[in-house]
Amino acid sequence: MLLTLAVSGYRSLRDLVLPLDRLTVVTGANGAGKSSLYRALRLLADVSQGRAVASLAAEGGLSSTLWAGPEAFSRAMKAREAAVQGTVRQNRVALKLGFASDDFGYAIDLGLPVRGDSAFNRDPEVKVEAVWAGPEMRRSNVLALRKGPGVSVLGDRGKRTTIINDLPPFETMMLHAADRTATPELLTLRERMRAWRFYDHLRTDRAAPARQPQIGTRTVALAGDGADLAAAIQTIREIGDVAGLDAAIDAAFPGSHVGVRESDGLFHLLMRQEGLLRPLGVAELSEGTLRYLLLVAALMTPRPPPLLVLNEPETSLHPDLVAPLAGLIAAASADSQIIVVTHAAPLVAALREAGALVHALEKPLGETTVPGAEPPAWNWPAR
């Protein structure tokens, strides 16, 4: 389980170290930094897939995602007795991301490249990466350390050995070194990160992929766009918690039942509702109803991921569906660590009552902060 999330220099997250729990809710007003925190988590997941540079490019490049304020706030600035103004930069430009779990931790430091002849000199470079044992990085527990093109690992007798000295600056240690070292922890951590699941693009509009018949294959994890909803529901019915699925539908839509009809390999989702003479096809469902069914499929997966992140799951839902959704999320947190990013007060209240750790973000002077949260111990690897 992730215990700590650390972000430095990313958008409004100048220097944020956040404790996490089995079920964590991130809330706050519009513009407080919720989306930045969510994107930082996705960027961390992209590191394990080798997509970090491409993901930053999609956001406008490293220069567009860096913290735009001063390196530090003076006491007078914080007291609003002096205007916020820039000074001569003392530190190197850096975007840092990291997390710590109960067994391993990871951090990456991305910076500007050295100017050269390449046409790609706007691509960020990986300056430093580290993987360590336990929740806090110390000099003695770093299992793998990457500085520039070199990667060293900790041997059996505490001796560090360089195993790579030609890693390109645009590729991460997590992508290549895990396959080329004798450090199983590195591979374990990479595969764990690759198993993280994110849901923020579950389309419910008239042209949504979930409304179209799809060729059905066994689906233990709902796709990010929800296209394979029917197959995911049928998979739950065949190898998952059937009773729980039926209860989740009945809690939201009393007397209703959701099933799947197969025709020439195409799967069609059907919903029977009390009082109707025929089942409704997925094209006939309201956006709120379809979103709830998508969330049911995501949260009741027969193969729970180590981390599941939901971004504003309450979108399009009727207020009456908030309580059933909160119950689904709380139940799913028994098998997966869950982070929910939301601005819906009823959902926050319901999840808090279910035992969630709630972080309410604020943004004084343009910097995202979490008043009242005690930051865990955290050390960044030095360049």
For each residue, the residues with C-beta under 8 A, 3 or more apart:
1: 20 22 101 102 306 337
2: 5 20 99 100 101 307 337
3: 19 20 100 101 102 135 376
4: 17 18 19 20 98 99 100 105 135 376 378
5: 2 16 17 18 20 37 40 41 98 99
6: 16 17 18 96 97 98 99 100 107 378 380
7: 10 13 16 37 40 96 97 98
8: 13 14 15 16 67 94 95 96 97 380
9: 13 14 15 66 67 93 94 95 96
10: 7 13 36 39 40 43 65 66 67 95 96 97
11: 33 36 39 65 66 67
12: 33 36 67 363 366 367 368
13: 7 8 9 10 16 33 36 37 40 67 368
14: 8 9 67 69 367 368
15: 8 9
16: 5 6 7 8 13 37 368 369 370
17: 4 5 6 375 376 378
18: 4 5 6 37 359 370 373 375
19: 3 4 357 373 374 375 376
20: 1 2 3 4 5 24 337 339 357
21: 24 356 357
22: 1 333 337 338
23: 329 330 333 337 338 340 351 354 355 356 357
24: 20 21 337 338 339 340 356 357 358 359
25: 339 340 341 342 347 348 351 352 356 357 358 359
26: 34 37 38 339 340 341 342 359 361
27: 34 341 342 343 345 348 358 359 360 361
28: 32 33 34 343 360 361 362 363
29: 32 343 362 363
30: 343
31: 363
32: 28 29 361 362 363 368
33: 11 12 13 28 36 37 361 363 368
34: 26 27 28 37 38 341 342 343 361
35: 38 39 311 341
36: 10 11 12 13 33 39 40 368
37: 5 7 13 16 18 26 33 34 40 41 341 361 368
38: 26 34 35 41 42 198 200 309 311 341
39: 10 11 35 36 42 43 59
40: 5 7 10 13 36 37 43 44 97
41: 5 37 38 44 45 196 198 309 339
42: 38 39 45 46 55 198 309
43: 10 39 40 46 47 52 55 56 97
44: 40 41 47 48 97 98 99 106 108 193
45: 41 42 48 49 193 194 196 198
46: 42 43 49 50 51 52 54 55
47: 43 44 50 51 52 97 108 172 174 175 193
48: 44 45 172 174 175 190 193 194
49: 45 46 175 194
50: 46 47 171 172 175
51: 46 47 54 55
52: 43 46 47 55 56 108 110 124 126 172
53: 56 57 123 124 170
54: 46 51 57 58
55: 42 43 46 51 52 58 59
56: 43 52 53 59 61 62 65 95 110 124
57: 53 54 60 61 123
58: 54 55
59: 39 55 56 64 65
60: 57 63 64 65
61: 56 57 64 65 122 124
62: 56 65 66 93 95 110 112 122 123 124
63: 60 66 122
64: 59 60 61
65: 10 11 56 59 60 61 62 95
66: 9 10 11 62 63 93 95
67: 8 9 10 11 12 13 14 367
68: 366
69: 14 73 84 365 366 367
70: 73 77 84 85 86 87
71: 87 89 90 91
72:
73: 69 70 77 78 84 365 367
74: 77 78 82
75: 78 79
76: 79 81 82
77: 70 73 74 80 81 82 83 84 365
78: 73 74 75 364 365
79: 75 76 82
80: 77
81: 76 77
82: 74 76 77 79 85
83: 77
84: 69 70 73 77 365 366
85: 70 82
86: 70
87: 70 71 90
88:
89: 71 93
90: 71 87
91: 71 94
92: 111 383
93: 9 62 66 89 111 112
94: 8 9 91 109 110 111 127
95: 8 9 10 56 62 65 66 109 110 111 124
96: 6 7 8 9 10 107 108 109 110 380
97: 6 7 8 10 40 43 44 47 107 108 110
98: 4 5 6 7 44 105 106 107 108 378 380
99: 2 4 5 6 44 105 106 107
100: 2 3 4 6 104 105 106 134 135 136 137 376 378
101: 1 2 3 104 105 135
102: 1 3 134 135
103: 133 134
104: 100 101 131 132 133 134 143 185 188 189
105: 4 98 99 100 101 130 131 132 133 134 135 136 137
106: 44 98 99 100 129 130 131 132 174 189 193
107: 6 96 97 98 99 128 129 130 137 380 381
108: 44 47 52 96 97 98 126 128 129 172
109: 94 95 96 126 127 128 129 380 381 383
110: 52 56 62 94 95 96 97 124 125 126 127
111: 92 93 94 95 124 125 127 383
112: 62 93 124 125
113: 116 118 121 122 123 124 125 169
114: 125
115: 121
116: 113 121
117:
118: 113 121
119:
120: 123 170
121: 113 115 116 118
122: 61 62 63 113
123: 53 57 62 113 120 170
124: 52 53 56 61 62 95 110 111 112 113 170
125: 110 111 112 113 114 169 170
126: 52 108 109 110 129 146 169 170 171 172 173
127: 94 109 110 111 147 148 383
128: 107 108 109 145 146 147 381 382 383
129: 106 107 108 109 126 144 145 146 172 173 174 381
130: 105 106 107 137 142 144 145 146 381
131: 104 105 106 142 143 144 145 173 183 185 186 189
132: 104 105 106 136 137 138 141 142 143
133: 103 104 105 141 143 185
134: 100 102 103 104 105 141
135: 3 4 100 101 102 105 376 377
136: 100 105 132 376 377 378 379
137: 100 105 107 130 132 141 142 378 379 381
138: 132 141 142 379
139: 142
140: 158
141: 132 133 134 137 138
142: 130 131 132 137 138 139 145 154 381
143: 104 131 132 133 153 154 183 185 186
144: 129 130 131 151 152 153 154 173 177 181 183 185 186
145: 128 129 130 131 142 151 152 153 160 381
146: 126 128 129 130 150 151 167 173 177
147: 127 128 150 383
148: 127 169
149: 164 165 166 167 168 169
150: 146 147 162 164 165 167
151: 144 145 146 162 163 164 165 167 173 177 181
152: 144 145 160 161 162 163
153: 143 144 145 160 161 163 181 182 183 186
154: 142 143 144 158 159 160 183
155: 158 159 160 161
156:
157:
158: 140 154 155
159: 154 155
160: 145 152 153 154 155
161: 152 153 155
162: 150 151 152 165
163: 151 152 153 177 180 181 182
164: 149 150 151 167 176 177 180 181
165: 149 150 151 162
166: 149
167: 146 149 150 151 164 171 173 176 177
168: 149 171
169: 113 125 126 148 149
170: 53 120 123 124 125 126
171: 50 126 167 168 175 176
172: 47 48 50 52 108 126 129 175 176
173: 126 129 131 144 146 151 167 176 177 178 186
174: 47 48 106 129 177 178 186 189 190 193
175: 47 48 49 50 171 172 178 190
176: 164 167 171 172 173 179 180
177: 144 146 151 163 164 167 173 174 180 181 186
178: 173 174 175 181 183 186 187 189 190
179: 176 187
180: 163 164 176 177
181: 144 151 153 163 164 177 178 186
182: 153 163
183: 131 143 144 153 154 178 186 187
184: 187 188
185: 104 131 133 143 144 188 189
186: 131 143 144 153 173 174 177 178 181 183 189 190
187: 178 179 183 184 190 191
188: 104 184 185 191 192
189: 104 106 131 174 178 185 186 192 193
190: 48 174 175 178 186 187 193 194
191: 187 188 194 195
192: 188 189 195 196 306
193: 44 45 47 48 106 174 189 190 196
194: 45 48 49 190 191
195: 191 192 305 306 307
196: 41 45 192 193 305 306 307 308 309
197: 221 298 305 307 308 309
198: 38 41 42 45 224 308 309 311
199: 202 222 224 294 295 298 308 309 310 311 313
200: 38 310 311 312
201: 224 225
202: 199 210 224 225 226 291 294 295 298
203: 207 208 209 210 225 226
204: 208 210 287 288 290 291 294 316
205: 208 287
206: 211
207: 203 211
208: 203 204 205 211 212 225 226 290
209: 203 212 214 223 225 226 227
210: 202 203 204 225 226 227 229 269 282 290 294
211: 206 207 208 282 283 290
212: 208 209 227
213: 230 266 267 268
214: 209 227 228 230 231 266 267
215: 265 266 267
216: 219 228 230 231 234 260 262 265 266 267
217: 228 231
218: 231 235 238 239
219: 216 222 223 228 231 232 234 235
220: 235 239 301 302 303
221: 197 232 301 303 305
222: 199 219 226 228 229 232 294 297 298 301
223: 209 219 226 227 228
224: 198 199 201 202
225: 201 202 203 208 209 210
226: 202 203 208 209 210 222 223 229 294 297
227: 209 210 212 214 223
228: 214 216 217 219 222 223 231 232
229: 210 222 226 232 233 269 282 293 294 297
230: 213 214 216 233 234 260 267 268 269 282
231: 214 216 217 218 219 228 234 235 260 267
232: 219 221 222 228 229 235 236 297 298 301
233: 229 230 236 237 245 258 259 260 269 293 296 297
234: 216 219 230 231 237 238 260 267
235: 218 219 220 231 232 238 239 240 302
236: 232 233 239 240 241 242 245 297 300 301 302
237: 233 234 240 242 245 259 260
238: 218 234 235
239: 218 220 235 236 302
240: 235 236 237 244 245 300 301 302
241: 236 244 245 300 302
242: 236 237 245 246
243: 246 247
244: 240 241 247 248 300 331
245: 233 236 237 240 241 242 248 249 258 296 300
246: 242 243 249 250 257
247: 243 244 250 251
248: 244 245 251 252 296 300 324 327 328
249: 245 246 252 253 256 257 258 293 296
250: 246 247 253 254 255 256 257
251: 247 248 254 324 327
252: 248 249 256 292 320 321 324 325
253: 249 250 256 271 273 289
254: 250 251 274
255: 250 273 274 275
256: 249 250 252 253 271 272 273 274
257: 246 249 250 271 272
258: 233 245 249 269 270 271 272 293
259: 233 237 269 270 272 279
260: 216 230 231 233 234 237 267 268 269 270
261: 267 268 270
262: 216 265 266 267 268
263: 266 268
264:
265: 215 216 262
266: 213 214 215 216 262 263
267: 213 214 215 216 230 231 234 260 261 262
268: 213 230 260 261 262 263 281 282
269: 210 229 230 233 258 259 260 281 282 293
270: 258 259 260 261 279 280 281 282
271: 253 256 257 258 279 280 282 285 289 293
272: 256 257 258 259 276 279 280
273: 253 255 256 276 279 280
274: 254 255 256
275: 255
276: 272 273 279 280
277:
278:
279: 259 270 271 272 273 276
280: 270 271 272 273 276 284 285
281: 268 269 270 284 285
282: 210 211 229 230 268 269 270 271 285 290
283: 211
284: 280 281
285: 271 280 281 282 289 290 293
286: 289 290
287: 204 205 290 291 316
288: 204 291 292 316 317 318 321
289: 253 271 285 286 292 293
290: 204 208 210 211 282 285 286 287 293 294
291: 202 204 287 288 294 295 313 315 316 317
292: 252 288 289 295 296 317 321 324 325
293: 229 233 249 258 269 271 285 289 290 296 297
294: 199 202 204 210 222 226 229 290 291 297 298
295: 199 202 291 292 298 299 310 313 325 328
296: 233 245 248 249 292 293 299 300 328
297: 222 226 229 232 233 236 293 294 300 301
298: 197 199 202 222 232 294 295 301 308 310
299: 295 296 308 328 329 331 332
300: 236 240 241 244 245 248 296 297 328 332
301: 220 221 222 232 236 240 297 298 304 305
302: 220 235 236 239 240 241
303: 220 221
304: 301 308 332 335 336
305: 195 196 197 221 301 308 336
306: 1 192 195 196 336 337
307: 2 195 196 197 336 337 338 339
308: 196 197 198 199 298 299 304 305 332 336 337 338 339
309: 38 41 42 196 197 198 199 338 339 340 341
310: 199 200 295 298 313 329 338 339 340 341 342
311: 35 38 198 199 200 341
312: 200 315 341 342 343 344
313: 199 291 295 310 317 325 329 340 342 347
314: 317 322 325 342 344 347
315: 291 312
316: 204 287 288 291
317: 288 291 292 313 314 321 322 325
318: 288 321
319: 322 346
320: 252 323
321: 252 288 292 317 318 324 325
322: 314 317 319 325 326 344 346 347 350
323: 320 326 327 350
324: 248 251 252 292 321 327 328
325: 252 292 295 313 314 317 321 322 328 329 347
326: 322 323 329 330 347 350 351 354
327: 248 251 323 324 330 331 354
328: 248 295 296 299 300 324 325 331 332
329: 23 299 310 313 325 326 332 333 338 340 351 354
330: 23 326 327 333 351 354 355 356
331: 244 299 327 328 334
332: 299 300 304 308 328 329 335 336 338
333: 22 23 329 330 336 337 338
334: 331
335: 304 332
336: 304 305 306 307 308 332 333
337: 1 2 20 22 23 24 306 307 308 333
338: 22 23 24 307 308 309 310 329 332 333
339: 20 24 25 26 41 307 308 309 310
340: 23 24 25 26 309 310 313 329 347 351 356
341: 25 26 27 34 35 37 38 309 310 311 312
342: 25 26 27 34 310 312 313 314 347 348
343: 27 28 29 30 34 312
344: 312 314 322 347 348
345: 27 348 349
346: 319 322 349 350
347: 25 313 314 322 325 326 340 342 344 350 351
348: 25 27 342 344 345 351 352 358
349: 345 346 352 353
350: 322 323 326 346 347 353 354
351: 23 25 326 329 330 340 347 348 354 356 358
352: 25 348 349 355 356 358
353: 349 350
354: 23 326 327 329 330 350 351
355: 23 330 352
356: 21 23 24 25 330 340 351 352
357: 19 20 21 23 24 25
358: 24 25 27 348 351 352
359: 18 24 25 26 27 370 373
360: 27 28 370 371
361: 26 27 28 32 33 34 37 368 369 370
362: 28 29 32 368 369 370 371
363: 12 28 29 31 32 33 366 367 368 369
364: 78 367 369
365: 69 73 77 78 84
366: 12 68 69 84 363
367: 12 14 67 69 73 363 364
368: 12 13 14 16 32 33 36 37 361 362 363
369: 16 361 362 363 364
370: 16 18 359 360 361 362 373
371: 360 362
372:
373: 18 19 359 370
374: 19
375: 17 18 19 378
376: 3 4 17 19 100 135 136
377: 135 136
378: 4 6 17 98 100 136 137 375
379: 136 137 138
380: 6 8 96 98 107 109
381: 107 109 128 129 130 137 142 145
382: 128
383: 92 109 111 127 128 147
